[in-house]
Amino acid sequence: MTQGQNIAPLVQHLNERYDGRPEALAAHLEKAIYMLFFLEEETFSKKEIQNVVYALRSLSESLAMIDSPQAKIEMINL
C-alpha cells in the first residue's frame, strides 16, 4: 500500500463531511480537547486524558496546516 492509499479514507472523509476543509475538522478536534476538561473526576486517569489530548492536538495542528488549495490537491494526489 502506498502512502497516498494510507490516507485515502481521511481525504474522503474530509471531502464528504467538511467540504475538503481540514481546518473545519481541526476546529472540531480542538472543541473535543476543550470538552475533555469537563470530564467527571476519576472517569479516566490524568495520563490517559493527556495522551488523548496529545493525539487530538497533533492531528488538529497537522490538519490546520493544510489550508491552502494547493496543499489539498497534493494531499488528494498522494
Contact map, one row per residue, 1 for C-alpha under 8 A:
111011000000000000000000000000000000000000000000000000000000000000000000000000
111111000000000000000000000000000000000000000000000000000000000000000000000000
111111100000000000000000000000000000000000000000000000000000000000000000000001
011111110000000000000000000000000000000000000000000000000000000000000000001111
111111111000000000000000000000000000000000000000000000000000000000000000000001
111111111000000000000000000000000000000000000000000000000000000000000000000000
001111111110000000000000000000000000000000000000000000000000000000000000000000
000111111111000000000000000000000000000000000000000000000000000000000000000100
000011111111100000000000000000000000000000000000000000000000000000000000000000
000000111111110000000000000000000000000000000000000000000000000000000000000000
000000111111111000010000000000000000000000000000000000000000000000000000001100
000000011111111100000000000000000000000000000000000000000000000000000000000000
000000001111111111000000000000000000000000000000000000000000000000000000000000
000000000111111111111100100000000000000000000000000000000000000000000000000000
000000000011111111111000000000000000000000000000000000000000000000000000000000
000000000001111111110000000000000000000000000000000000000000000000000000000000
000000000000111111110000000000000000000000000000000000000000000000000000000000
000000000000111111111101100000000000000000000000000000000000000000000000000000
000000000000011111111000000000000000000000000000000000000000000000000000000000
000000000010011111111100000000000000000000000000000000000000000000000001000000
000000000000011001111111100000000000000000000000000000000000000000100000000000
000000000000010001011111110000000000000000000000000000000000001101100000000000
000000000000000000001111111000000000000000000000000000000000001111100000000000
000000000000000001001111111100000000000000000000000000000000000000000000000000
000000000000010001001111111110000000000000000000000000000001001000000000000000
000000000000000000000111111111000000000000000000000000000011101100000000000000
000000000000000000000011111111100000000000000000000000000001000000000000000000
000000000000000000000001111111110000000000000000000000000000000000000000000000
000000000000000000000000111111111000000000000000000000011001000000000000000000
000000000000000000000000011111111100000000000000000000011001000000000000000000
000000000000000000000000001111111110000000000000000000000000000000000000000000
000000000000000000000000000111111111000000000000000000000000000000000000000000
000000000000000000000000000011111111100000000000000010011000000000000000000000
000000000000000000000000000001111111110000000000000000000000000000000000000000
000000000000000000000000000000111111111000000000000000000000000000000000000000
000000000000000000000000000000011111111000000000100010000000000000000000000000
000000000000000000000000000000001111111000000000000000000000000000000000000000
000000000000000000000000000000000111111100000000000000000000000000000000000000
000000000000000000000000000000000011111110100000000000000000000000000000000000
000000000000000000000000000000000000011111100000000000000000000000000000000000
000000000000000000000000000000000000001111110000000000000000000000000000000000
000000000000000000000000000000000000000111111000000000000000000000000000000000
000000000000000000000000000000000000001111111000000000000000000000000000000000
000000000000000000000000000000000000000011111101100000000000000000000000000000
000000000000000000000000000000000000000001111111100000000000000000000000000000
000000000000000000000000000000000000000000011111110000000000000000000000000000
000000000000000000000000000000000000000000001111111000000000000000000000000000
000000000000000000000000000000000000000000011111111100000000000000000000000000
000000000000000000000000000000000001000000011111111110000000000000000000000000
000000000000000000000000000000000000000000000111111111000000000000000000000000
000000000000000000000000000000000000000000000011111111100000000000000000000000
000000000000000000000000000000000000000000000001111111110000000000000000000000
000000000000000000000000000000001001000000000000111111111000000000000000000000
000000000000000000000000000000000000000000000000011111111100000000000000000000
000000000000000000000000000000000000000000000000001111111110000000000000000000
000000000000000000000000000011001000000000000000000111111111000000000000000000
000000000000000000000000000011001000000000000000000011111111100000000000000000
000000000000000000000000000000000000000000000000000001111111110000000000000000
000000000000000000000000010000000000000000000000000000111111111000000000000000
000000000000000000000000111011000000000000000000000000011111111100000000000000
000000000000000000000000010000000000000000000000000000001111111110000000000000
000000000000000000000000000000000000000000000000000000000111111111000000000000
000000000000000000000110110000000000000000000000000000000011111111100000000000
000000000000000000000110010000000000000000000000000000000001111111100000000000
000000000000000000000010000000000000000000000000000000000000111111100000000000
000000000000000000000110000000000000000000000000000000000000011111110011000000
000000000000000000001110000000000000000000000000000000000000001111111011000000
000000000000000000000000000000000000000000000000000000000000000001111111000000
000000000000000000000000000000000000000000000000000000000000000000111111100000
000000000000000000000000000000000000000000000000000000000000000000011111110000
000000000000000000000000000000000000000000000000000000000000000001111111111000
000000000000000000010000000000000000000000000000000000000000000001111111111100
000000000000000000000000000000000000000000000000000000000000000000001111111110
000000000000000000000000000000000000000000000000000000000000000000000111111111
000100000010000000000000000000000000000000000000000000000000000000000011111111
000100010010000000000000000000000000000000000000000000000000000000000001111111
000100000000000000000000000000000000000000000000000000000000000000000000111111
001110000000000000000000000000000000000000000000000000000000000000000000011111
